[in-house]
Amino acid sequence: MVFPVDAESTTGEVRVPNEDVAEAAFENPDVLIPFASIDPAKGKMGAREARRLIEQFGVRGFKFHPTIQQFYPNDPKAYVLYEVIAEAGLPAIFHTGHSGIGTGVRGGGGIRLKYSNPMYLDDVAVDFPDMPIIMAHPSFPWQDEALSVCLHKPQVYIDMSGWSPKYFPPQLIQYANTLLKHKMLFGSDFPLITPDRWLSDFEQIEIRSEVRPLILKENAAKLLSLDT
């Protein structure tokens, strides 16, 4: 999955157009699946853009980064956008947990970590029970909250991107091997972590042999309705 991040309202930076990402994916359909990103601050205008991207560009899901976009995922202002995504039956992926962006910078670069506590997604899962929700990354320091929401809400998944597997907390590995083995998804967070490095480190952790293909391919293929 490839996507930009639209945070124009908080950063003032002009985003990479969603259309450019979708067109690149269209030209490379064997390796790329287009997701879009729309700043929730854009409200109804953003919802109209989401519908157009789905209908005209074949976008397959949407990315949100609450830490950078500075919104709580359960803020009603974002719901007009979720409604379009849910209507299309597409997944929404949310950054959760710590952010490398701003780490070590004075004042954290203005980044407020509180927005990416995965517990806020519990409300979203209740209010949009048919919209698949992917919690991106091991959710340090809220790993237990993420596991609880994922276990409790049928349409919630966890992607394992953004951290080298050798740093995964024990409880994440425990649930990946057992109760949540069908709800864990591979991800690297390229270019910050390359797929080769992630896969190499993944081989070194104690994941059951029958679970590995679920995480690396089968769970995502089912979630995204891909032919395998």
N, C-alpha and C positions, 0 to 999 in steps of 0.2 A: 504494500500500500504506500502510495506517495501523496504528499499533501503540503501545502504552504501553511503558514499561521497568520491569520488576519488579526492584528492588534492595533489598527490605525488609531482608534480613539484614545488609547493609552500611551502609545509610543510616538505617534505622529509619523511613523515610517510608512511609506507607500508599500502596500502588500504585493507579493507576487500574484498575478491574476490567476484565479481558479481555472479560467479557460485554458491558460497555457499548460497547466498541469494535466488537465483532461485531454488536451490535444496530444501531449507527449505520450500519455498512456495509450491513447487510441493508436498511435503509430508503433507502439511496442506492447501489444496486448498479451504477449506470451510471458512477460515479466512484470508488468506494471498494472496496478488497479488504482483508478483515480478516486481520491477522497478530496473534499473541499473544506475550506475553513472560512467562516463568516463571523465577524465580530458581533456578539450578541447586542452590543450597543446600537447596532443598526436597525433593530426592531423590525417593523413591518417591511421596510425596504430590504432588509436582510432576508426575510422570509420569502419575498418575491424572487430575490436572487437565487435562493436555495431551490425553489420550484423550477426556475428556468434551467439551472445547472443539472437538475435531475432529468428534466424532460428533453433538453436539447443537447446536453453534453455527456449524458450517461454516467454521471457521478454516482459512486456506489456507497458513499458514506461521508460523514462529516467529523472534522477534528476540532476540539475545543481545548484551549489552554487557559484555565481559570486564573492561574498565577500571573500570566502576562496580560491577559484580557481584563483582569481585576474585577471578577464577578464570582459570586457564589453560584454553583451550578443549579441550586434550587431557587434562584431568584426568578420571580414570575416574569421579569422582563425578557428572559430567554425562552419562555414557553412558546411564544408565537413562532419561533424558529424550530423548536422541538416538534411542534404540531405538524409542520410540513415533513420533517424527517420521519416521524412516526407514521404519517399517512402513507408514505412511500415504502414503509417497512424496511428502512435502511438503518444501519448501526451508527451510533455516535460514540466517538472515542474521546476520552477526557484525560488530560494530564493529571496525575495524582502524585502526592508526596513531595519530597524535596526537589528543588530545582538547581541544576548546575549553573543556570543563568544567574548571575549576580553573586555567586558564592565567592567570598573573600573580598568583595568589592565594598568600599565604604557605604554603609547603609544598605548593604545587599543590592546596590544598584536600584533601590526603590521597589524591589520585588518583595511582595508580602506572601509568605508561604501559606497563610491560613486559608486562602481560597481553594487550595487543592487537597484539603482533607477529604478522603473518599466518603466519609459519612454523609456529606451533603448530597451525594448521588443516591442515597437511599430514598430520599423524597422524590427524586426524578424517576426512579424505578417504580415507585408506587403510582405516580401520576401519569406515567407513560409505560404501562405494563407490556405493550407490544413493540416498544422500541429497544432493540438490542443496545446494551451499554457496555463499552469496553473501558476498563480502568487501566490506563497506560502506566506501566512501570511497577516494580515493587514499591509499595507506598510508604517508604520510610518517612517519618517515624510512626506512621499509622497503619502498619502492616496488618495488625489484628482487625482493625476496623474494616479494611478492604476485604479480608477473608470472610468476615461476618456478612457483609453486604452481598458478596458473591455467592456465599452459601445459601443465604436467605432468599434472594431474588432470582428466579429462574433465568431471566434474560440478561443477567450481568456476568461479564467475563473479565479476566485479568490478562493483560499482555505482559510478557516478561522482559520487555525491552528496557534500554536505558541504564542497565547495570550489568556488569560482568556476572555471569552465573556463580562465579566463585565467591561473590559477596552476598548471595541470596540468604536471607534469614532462615533459620531452621524450620520455622512454622510454615513458610511458603513452600519449601521442599516437601514437608510432611503432607500438606493438603494437595499439592500437585500430584503426589503419588497415590492419593486416596480419594477423598470426597469430592475434590475439584478437578480430577484428572481430565474430565471432559470440558472444562471451562478455562483452561490455561492455553495461552497462545504464544507462539514464537514471535519475537521481534528483536531487532538489533539496535534501533535508534541511529541508524546510519545518517550522516557521516561521523557522528560522535563515537560510535562503536561500530566497527565493520562486522558484517555477517560472519566472515571467516573467524574473527577473534571470538565472537559470541559463541559460535558453534564449537570451536575448540575448547572453550572453557566449560560449555555445557556437557561435553563428554566426560569431564572430570568430576561431576557431582553425582550424587546417588539418586538418580532417577531410574525407576524400573524400566526394564527393556520394553515391556508392552505399553508403557506410557509415553516413551519418547516419540513414536510416530504420531500419537495424538497431539502432542504439543507442537511438533514441528510442522505438521501439515493437516491432519484429519479434522481437528477441531475447527480450524479456520475455514477449511473447505466446506464444512457443513454450515458454519455460521454465514458465510458469504455465498452459499449456494453455488459453489464452483464444481465443475466437472473434474473428477479425479481419475 
